[in-house]
Amino acid sequence: MSGLVSKIAEFLKEYNLQDKTVVVGFSGGYDSMCLLDVLSKLRQKREEFFDLTVIAAHYNHNWRGEEALREQEVCRLFAASRGFEFFTKTAPVGLKKSENEARIARYEFFEEAMENYDADAVFTAHNKDDNAETVLYRAIKGTGLYGLKGISIKRDCFYRPLLKILRSDIVAYCEANNLQPNVDSSNFDTTYKRNYLRLNVIPALEQVNPQLKETLNTLAEVANSEDSIIEEYLATLRDKIYEGERIITSEFIKLSKPVKMRFIHEYLQLFDLDYDFKRISEIYRFIEANQNKRNGSTISLAAASWLYVDDKIIETIPQRKRPEDIYPEEVVIFSEGEYEFGNKKLIIKPYEADEVFVFPESTASFAYVDFSKLLMPIVLRTRNDGDIINPFGMSGSMKLKKYFNAKGVNRHKRDEILLLTQENEVLWAVGVGLSNKIAVDKVPTHVIEVI
């Protein structure tokens, strides 16, 4: 078993993690218990690992009641026996019993642990068998070359020290060292697709190819190699089409269909969304249908997120919130002063005669206005049905919705735009434009600003 210990030691040195603070995802099963035990040995017996700090992080999905609580206690006691700090959290009642929802919740927990302990990395105990299962699972669902790469040995702050080690070697290590791992009963529930694959499909395929797991891991290595060639080409395009975590539509539409499909898959991966070819094709067709729309459209990606597409940007957005979840209902204003509104502040102050007066852009968060013909009070709020505006420089009023359409305001941002109003008439849509009702003819009476 010394070979397994040596492999993990080499892994730590390869990624310069010998003296770092690491969070280890610890279910208490064979894989994670083996990993923690090896890290304990390295800290005790090898000088270069004395300063390695380990936090054992256990997430209770709250699906199996007393069984899960017993496993949590096993994890706590084992971490204490090895001198590791133990961090745990229990999922709220009602966490959806799906592999994807569980994975999302678990990784959010790891990120919380990393922040709490100012850690440098998170270790998960995925092994060589897990990688083979992942490659086969993605192939069955209809993945492309990117998906055949399998599990990354390193992705951002997440590392997999056991990824080159077979599960049989891990089990043998645990037995040789008298470890008593948890055995999660849900691992034998074949209603979960991964379990069905591991318990039924892979053993059947091994009747055809006894080296199936090695073969699938080799396939992943080949896919990684081939993908690196493609990546060299994509790197020349990436800076042109990305703007932070958004895609620039005008650059995206210049690409060929295969490259677009590849970037869609890559973009979804940024948000831990692992879709098959069919779903990626649906999203591709949605983008093609909406890439020239000024006001854009949305398509659901997951329970709490959407993909938004218009003629300027492609981006993920959270599920739309009601205005009352973002801001208070309204703030009534009777005079000059400062007014709090959610995390924003409206400032109304008199215009000073010696102040240089230049019309700001309509998209600015401040404006020069003429309140001389305005009777107080006015109200600061977000939009309501029936709102109208008499846009600056135009005759007559129009519905606010039509005004937003004309201004190209993204649909998913309209509920967040602050409005200075009187009854149902909008005097100022912050960052969008003014009404003729308070526009300046000669000299302003006030300056208004939102910060």
C-alpha positions as CSV (number, residue, x, y, z in Angstrom):
1,M,0.0,0.0,0.0
2,S,3.0,2.3,0.2
3,G,2.6,2.8,-3.5
4,L,-0.7,4.5,-3.0
5,V,0.8,6.8,-0.3
6,S,3.7,7.6,-2.6
7,K,1.3,8.5,-5.4
8,I,-0.6,11.0,-3.3
9,A,2.6,12.4,-2.0
10,E,3.8,13.0,-5.6
11,F,0.5,14.5,-6.4
12,L,0.8,17.1,-3.6
13,K,4.3,18.0,-4.7
14,E,3.3,18.2,-8.4
15,Y,0.7,20.8,-7.5
16,N,2.8,22.5,-4.8
17,L,0.2,21.7,-2.0
18,Q,2.6,20.3,0.6
19,D,2.2,23.2,3.0
20,K,-1.2,24.5,2.1
21,T,-4.6,24.5,3.8
22,V,-6.9,22.1,2.0
23,V,-10.5,21.1,2.5
24,V,-11.2,17.4,2.0
25,G,-14.7,16.3,1.0
26,F,-15.3,13.6,3.6
27,S,-18.4,11.3,3.3
28,G,-16.7,8.7,5.4
29,G,-16.8,6.2,2.6
30,Y,-13.8,4.1,1.4
31,D,-12.4,6.8,-0.9
32,S,-12.5,9.8,1.3
33,M,-11.4,7.8,4.5
34,C,-8.5,6.4,2.6
35,L,-7.5,9.9,1.4
36,L,-7.7,11.4,4.9
37,D,-5.7,8.5,6.4
38,V,-3.0,8.9,3.8
39,L,-2.8,12.7,4.4
40,S,-2.5,12.0,8.1
41,K,0.4,9.6,7.5
42,L,2.2,12.1,5.3
43,R,1.9,14.9,7.9
44,Q,3.3,12.6,10.6
45,K,6.1,10.8,8.7
46,R,7.4,13.1,6.0
47,E,9.0,16.4,6.9
48,E,7.9,18.2,3.7
49,F,4.2,17.8,4.7
50,F,4.4,19.0,8.3
51,D,2.7,22.3,7.5
52,L,-0.1,20.8,5.5
53,T,-3.4,21.8,7.2
54,V,-6.4,19.6,6.5
55,I,-10.1,20.3,7.2
56,A,-12.5,17.3,6.9
57,A,-15.7,18.7,5.4
58,H,-18.8,16.5,5.7
59,Y,-22.1,17.4,4.0
60,N,-25.2,15.6,5.3
61,H,-27.8,15.6,2.4
62,N,-30.5,14.9,5.0
63,W,-32.0,12.1,3.0
64,R,-31.5,9.0,5.2
65,G,-32.3,10.2,8.7
66,E,-30.6,8.3,11.5
67,E,-28.3,6.4,9.2
68,A,-26.9,9.7,7.9
69,L,-26.5,11.1,11.4
70,R,-24.5,7.9,12.4
71,E,-22.3,8.4,9.4
72,Q,-21.7,12.0,10.3
73,E,-20.6,11.0,13.8
74,V,-18.2,8.4,12.4
75,C,-16.7,11.1,10.2
76,R,-16.4,13.5,13.2
77,L,-14.6,10.8,15.3
78,F,-12.3,9.8,12.5
79,A,-11.3,13.4,11.8
80,A,-10.6,13.9,15.5
81,S,-8.5,10.7,15.7
82,R,-6.3,12.0,12.9
83,G,-6.0,15.5,14.3
84,F,-8.0,17.2,11.6
85,E,-10.6,19.9,12.1
86,F,-14.1,18.8,11.3
87,F,-16.6,21.0,9.4
88,T,-20.1,19.8,8.8
89,K,-23.5,21.1,7.5
90,T,-26.9,19.5,7.1
91,A,-29.0,20.2,4.0
92,P,-32.4,21.8,4.6
93,V,-35.3,19.4,4.7
94,G,-36.7,19.0,1.2
95,L,-33.5,19.0,-0.8
96,K,-34.5,17.4,-4.1
97,K,-33.4,13.8,-4.3
98,S,-31.5,14.0,-7.5
99,E,-27.8,13.5,-8.3
100,N,-27.5,16.9,-9.9
101,E,-29.1,18.8,-7.1
102,A,-27.1,17.0,-4.5
103,R,-23.8,17.7,-6.4
104,I,-24.7,21.4,-6.7
105,A,-25.5,21.6,-2.9
106,R,-22.3,19.7,-2.0
107,Y,-20.0,22.0,-4.1
108,E,-21.6,25.1,-2.6
109,F,-20.8,23.6,0.8
110,F,-17.2,23.0,-0.2
111,E,-16.9,26.6,-1.4
112,E,-18.3,27.8,2.0
113,A,-15.8,25.7,3.8
114,M,-13.0,27.0,1.7
115,E,-14.0,30.6,2.5
116,N,-14.4,29.9,6.2
117,Y,-10.9,28.4,6.6
118,D,-9.2,30.6,4.0
119,A,-8.2,27.4,2.3
120,D,-6.1,27.1,-0.8
121,A,-7.8,24.0,-2.3
122,V,-10.6,21.5,-2.1
123,F,-9.8,17.8,-2.5
124,T,-12.5,15.4,-3.6
125,A,-12.0,11.6,-3.6
126,H,-12.9,10.7,-7.1
127,N,-11.0,7.7,-8.3
128,K,-10.1,5.9,-11.5
129,D,-13.4,3.9,-11.5
130,D,-15.4,7.1,-11.0
131,N,-13.7,8.5,-14.1
132,A,-14.5,5.4,-16.2
133,E,-18.1,5.6,-15.0
134,T,-18.3,9.3,-16.0
135,V,-16.9,8.7,-19.5
136,L,-19.3,5.8,-20.1
137,Y,-22.3,7.8,-18.6
138,R,-21.6,10.8,-20.9
139,A,-21.1,8.6,-23.9
140,I,-24.4,6.9,-23.3
141,K,-26.1,10.3,-22.9
142,G,-24.5,11.6,-26.2
143,T,-21.5,13.7,-25.3
144,G,-18.9,15.1,-27.6
145,L,-15.1,15.1,-27.3
146,Y,-15.2,17.6,-24.4
147,G,-17.4,15.2,-22.4
148,L,-15.2,12.2,-23.1
149,K,-12.3,13.9,-21.2
150,G,-14.0,12.7,-18.1
151,I,-13.3,14.1,-14.6
152,S,-10.6,16.8,-14.5
153,I,-7.7,16.1,-12.1
154,K,-7.7,19.8,-11.4
155,R,-10.5,22.4,-12.1
156,D,-10.1,25.8,-10.5
157,C,-9.6,25.2,-6.8
158,F,-10.8,21.5,-6.9
159,Y,-8.2,18.7,-7.0
160,R,-8.6,14.9,-7.3
161,P,-5.6,13.2,-5.7
162,L,-7.1,9.7,-6.2
163,L,-8.1,10.0,-9.8
164,K,-5.3,7.7,-11.1
165,I,-6.0,5.1,-8.4
166,L,-8.4,2.1,-8.9
167,R,-11.1,1.6,-6.3
168,S,-9.9,-1.9,-5.7
169,D,-6.6,-0.5,-4.5
170,I,-8.4,2.0,-2.2
171,V,-10.5,-0.8,-0.7
172,A,-7.3,-2.9,-0.2
173,Y,-5.7,0.1,1.6
174,C,-8.6,0.5,3.9
175,E,-8.6,-3.2,4.8
176,A,-4.8,-3.4,5.3
177,N,-5.0,-0.3,7.7
178,N,-8.1,-1.6,9.6
179,L,-10.2,1.4,8.6
180,Q,-14.0,1.1,9.0
181,P,-15.6,3.3,6.3
182,N,-19.2,4.2,6.1
183,V,-21.2,2.2,3.6
184,D,-24.0,4.4,2.2
185,S,-27.0,2.3,1.6
186,S,-28.2,4.6,-1.2
187,N,-25.1,3.5,-3.2
188,F,-27.0,0.3,-3.9
189,D,-30.2,2.0,-5.0
190,T,-30.2,1.4,-8.8
191,T,-33.0,3.9,-9.4
192,Y,-30.0,6.3,-9.4
193,K,-28.5,6.2,-12.9
194,R,-24.9,6.2,-11.7
195,N,-25.5,3.2,-9.4
196,Y,-27.3,1.3,-12.1
197,L,-24.3,1.9,-14.4
198,R,-21.8,0.8,-11.8
199,L,-23.7,-2.2,-10.5
200,N,-25.3,-3.6,-13.6
201,V,-23.9,-2.1,-16.8
202,I,-20.2,-2.1,-16.2
203,P,-20.0,-5.7,-14.9
204,A,-21.9,-6.8,-18.0
205,L,-19.5,-4.9,-20.3
206,E,-16.5,-6.3,-18.5
207,Q,-17.7,-9.7,-19.8
208,V,-16.8,-8.3,-23.2
209,N,-13.7,-6.4,-22.2
210,P,-12.2,-7.3,-18.7
211,Q,-10.1,-4.1,-19.0
212,L,-13.1,-1.8,-19.5
213,K,-12.2,0.7,-16.8
214,E,-8.6,1.0,-18.1
215,T,-9.9,1.3,-21.6
216,L,-12.3,4.1,-20.6
217,N,-9.6,5.9,-18.7
218,T,-7.3,5.6,-21.8
219,L,-10.1,7.1,-23.9
220,A,-10.3,10.0,-21.5
221,E,-6.6,10.6,-21.9
222,V,-6.8,10.5,-25.7
223,A,-9.8,12.9,-25.6
224,N,-7.8,15.2,-23.4
225,S,-4.9,15.1,-25.9
226,E,-7.1,15.8,-28.9
227,D,-9.0,18.5,-27.0
228,S,-5.7,20.3,-26.3
229,I,-5.2,20.7,-30.1
230,I,-8.7,22.2,-30.4
231,E,-8.1,24.4,-27.4
232,E,-5.1,26.0,-29.1
233,Y,-7.4,27.2,-31.8
234,L,-10.2,28.3,-29.5
235,A,-7.8,30.3,-27.4
236,T,-7.4,32.7,-30.3
237,L,-11.2,33.3,-30.3
238,R,-12.0,33.3,-26.6
239,D,-10.9,36.9,-25.8
240,K,-13.0,38.2,-28.7
241,I,-16.3,36.5,-27.7
242,Y,-16.2,36.7,-23.9
243,E,-16.8,39.7,-21.8
244,G,-16.3,38.4,-18.2
245,E,-19.0,35.7,-17.9
246,R,-21.0,36.9,-20.8
247,I,-20.7,36.2,-24.5
248,I,-20.7,39.1,-27.0
249,T,-23.4,38.2,-29.6
250,S,-21.9,40.1,-32.5
251,E,-18.7,38.1,-32.2
252,F,-20.5,34.8,-31.5
253,I,-22.6,34.9,-34.7
254,K,-19.4,35.1,-36.8
255,L,-18.4,31.6,-35.8
256,S,-19.1,28.4,-37.6
257,K,-21.8,26.1,-36.2
258,P,-19.3,23.5,-34.7
259,V,-17.4,26.2,-33.0
260,K,-20.6,27.8,-31.7
261,M,-21.7,24.4,-30.3
262,R,-18.3,23.9,-28.6
263,F,-18.5,27.4,-27.0
264,I,-22.1,26.7,-25.8
265,H,-20.9,23.5,-24.1
266,E,-18.0,25.3,-22.6
267,Y,-20.1,28.2,-21.4
268,L,-22.6,25.8,-19.7
269,Q,-19.6,24.1,-18.0
270,L,-18.7,27.4,-16.3
271,F,-22.0,27.1,-14.4
272,D,-21.7,23.4,-13.7
273,L,-24.3,22.5,-16.2
274,D,-23.4,19.2,-18.0
275,Y,-25.8,18.9,-20.9
276,D,-25.9,16.3,-23.6
277,F,-25.7,17.0,-27.4
278,K,-29.5,17.1,-27.8
279,R,-29.8,19.9,-25.1
280,I,-26.9,21.8,-26.5
281,S,-28.5,21.7,-29.9
282,E,-31.7,23.1,-28.5
283,I,-29.8,26.0,-26.9
284,Y,-27.9,26.5,-30.2
285,R,-31.2,26.8,-32.1
286,F,-32.6,29.2,-29.4
287,I,-29.6,31.5,-29.7
288,E,-29.9,31.4,-33.6
289,A,-33.6,32.4,-33.3
290,N,-33.0,35.3,-30.9
291,Q,-29.5,36.6,-31.6
292,N,-30.9,39.6,-33.5
293,K,-33.6,40.6,-31.0
294,R,-33.1,44.0,-29.4
295,N,-35.0,43.1,-26.3
296,G,-34.0,39.5,-26.1
297,S,-35.5,36.2,-24.8
298,T,-34.8,33.6,-22.2
299,I,-34.7,29.9,-22.0
300,S,-34.6,27.8,-18.8
301,L,-31.2,26.2,-18.0
302,A,-31.9,24.8,-14.5
303,A,-34.2,25.3,-11.5
304,A,-32.9,28.7,-10.7
305,S,-31.2,30.0,-13.8
306,W,-32.0,31.1,-17.4
307,L,-30.0,31.8,-20.5
308,Y,-30.7,35.3,-21.8
309,V,-30.0,36.2,-25.5
310,D,-30.3,39.5,-27.4
311,D,-28.4,41.3,-30.1
312,K,-25.7,42.4,-27.7
313,I,-25.1,39.7,-25.1
314,I,-25.6,36.1,-24.2
315,E,-25.6,35.5,-20.4
316,T,-27.0,33.4,-17.6
317,I,-29.4,35.1,-15.3
318,P,-31.0,34.0,-12.0
319,Q,-34.6,33.1,-11.9
320,R,-36.5,36.4,-12.1
321,K,-37.3,37.9,-8.7
322,R,-40.4,40.0,-7.9
323,P,-39.6,43.7,-7.5
324,E,-40.7,43.5,-3.8
325,D,-38.0,40.9,-3.2
326,I,-35.4,43.4,-4.5
327,Y,-36.6,46.8,-3.2
328,P,-39.2,48.1,-0.7
329,E,-42.6,48.9,-2.2
330,E,-42.1,52.6,-2.6
331,V,-40.6,55.7,-0.9
332,V,-42.6,58.9,-0.9
333,I,-40.6,62.1,-1.3
334,F,-41.8,65.6,-0.2
335,S,-38.6,67.6,-0.4
336,E,-34.9,67.8,-1.1
337,G,-32.7,65.3,0.7
338,E,-31.4,61.7,0.7
339,Y,-33.7,58.7,0.5
340,E,-32.7,55.1,1.1
341,F,-34.2,52.5,-1.3
342,G,-33.0,49.0,-0.8
343,N,-29.2,49.1,-1.3
344,K,-29.6,52.4,-3.3
345,K,-29.8,56.0,-2.3
346,L,-31.5,58.9,-4.1
347,I,-30.1,62.3,-3.5
348,I,-32.0,65.5,-4.5
349,K,-30.2,68.8,-4.0
350,P,-30.6,72.3,-5.4
351,Y,-28.7,73.3,-8.5
352,E,-26.0,75.8,-7.6
353,A,-25.8,78.8,-10.0
354,D,-22.0,78.6,-10.4
355,E,-22.2,74.9,-11.2
356,V,-21.2,73.9,-14.8
357,F,-24.4,72.5,-16.5
358,V,-23.9,69.9,-19.2
359,F,-26.6,67.5,-20.2
360,P,-25.5,64.0,-19.1
361,E,-26.0,60.9,-21.2
362,S,-29.5,59.4,-20.7
363,T,-27.8,56.3,-19.3
364,A,-26.2,58.2,-16.5
365,S,-27.2,57.7,-12.9
366,F,-27.6,61.5,-12.3
367,A,-29.6,64.2,-14.1
368,Y,-30.2,67.9,-14.1
369,V,-33.9,68.6,-13.7
370,D,-36.5,71.4,-13.5
371,F,-38.9,70.9,-10.6
372,S,-40.4,74.4,-10.8
373,K,-43.7,73.1,-12.3
374,L,-43.8,70.0,-10.2
375,L,-46.1,69.6,-7.2
376,M,-44.8,67.3,-4.5
377,P,-45.0,64.5,-3.4
378,I,-43.2,62.3,-5.9
379,V,-42.5,58.6,-5.4
380,L,-39.4,56.4,-5.9
381,R,-40.4,52.8,-6.8
382,T,-40.1,50.1,-9.5
383,R,-42.4,49.6,-12.4
384,N,-46.1,48.9,-12.2
385,D,-48.7,47.9,-14.7
386,G,-50.1,50.9,-16.5
387,D,-47.0,53.1,-16.1
388,I,-46.5,55.8,-18.8
389,I,-43.7,58.3,-19.7
390,N,-43.5,61.4,-21.9
391,P,-39.9,60.9,-23.1
392,F,-37.6,63.8,-23.3
393,G,-37.5,65.3,-26.8
394,M,-40.7,63.6,-27.9
395,S,-44.4,64.8,-28.0
396,G,-47.0,62.8,-26.2
397,S,-46.9,59.9,-23.8
398,M,-46.3,56.2,-24.3
399,K,-46.5,53.1,-22.2
400,L,-43.3,52.5,-20.2
401,K,-43.1,49.0,-21.7
402,K,-43.0,50.4,-25.2
403,Y,-40.4,53.0,-24.1
404,F,-38.2,50.2,-22.6
405,N,-38.5,48.3,-25.9
406,A,-37.4,51.4,-27.9
407,K,-34.5,51.9,-25.6
408,G,-33.4,48.2,-25.8
409,V,-33.7,47.6,-22.1
410,N,-33.1,43.9,-21.3
411,R,-36.4,42.3,-20.2
412,H,-34.8,40.6,-17.1
413,K,-33.5,44.0,-15.8
414,R,-36.7,46.0,-16.1
415,D,-38.0,45.1,-12.6
416,E,-34.7,46.4,-11.1
417,I,-34.8,49.9,-12.7
418,L,-35.6,52.6,-10.3
419,L,-38.3,55.0,-11.3
420,L,-39.1,58.5,-10.0
421,T,-42.8,58.9,-10.5
422,Q,-46.0,60.8,-9.9
423,E,-49.0,58.5,-9.8
424,N,-48.6,56.3,-12.9
425,E,-46.3,58.8,-14.8
426,V,-42.6,58.2,-14.8
427,L,-40.5,61.3,-14.5
428,W,-37.1,59.6,-14.5
429,A,-36.2,56.0,-15.3
430,V,-32.7,55.8,-13.8
431,G,-30.1,55.0,-16.3
432,V,-32.6,55.0,-19.2
433,G,-34.0,58.5,-19.6
434,L,-36.0,61.6,-18.4
435,S,-39.6,62.8,-19.0
436,N,-40.3,66.1,-20.6
437,K,-42.2,66.9,-17.4
438,I,-38.9,67.6,-15.5
439,A,-36.5,68.2,-18.4
440,V,-34.6,71.5,-18.3
441,D,-35.5,74.3,-20.8
442,K,-33.0,76.9,-19.6
443,V,-31.6,76.5,-16.1
444,P,-32.0,73.5,-13.7
445,T,-33.6,73.8,-10.3
446,H,-32.2,70.6,-9.0
447,V,-29.7,67.8,-9.4
448,I,-30.8,64.2,-8.8
449,E,-28.6,61.2,-8.4
450,V,-28.8,57.6,-7.5
451,I,-25.8,56.0,-5.8
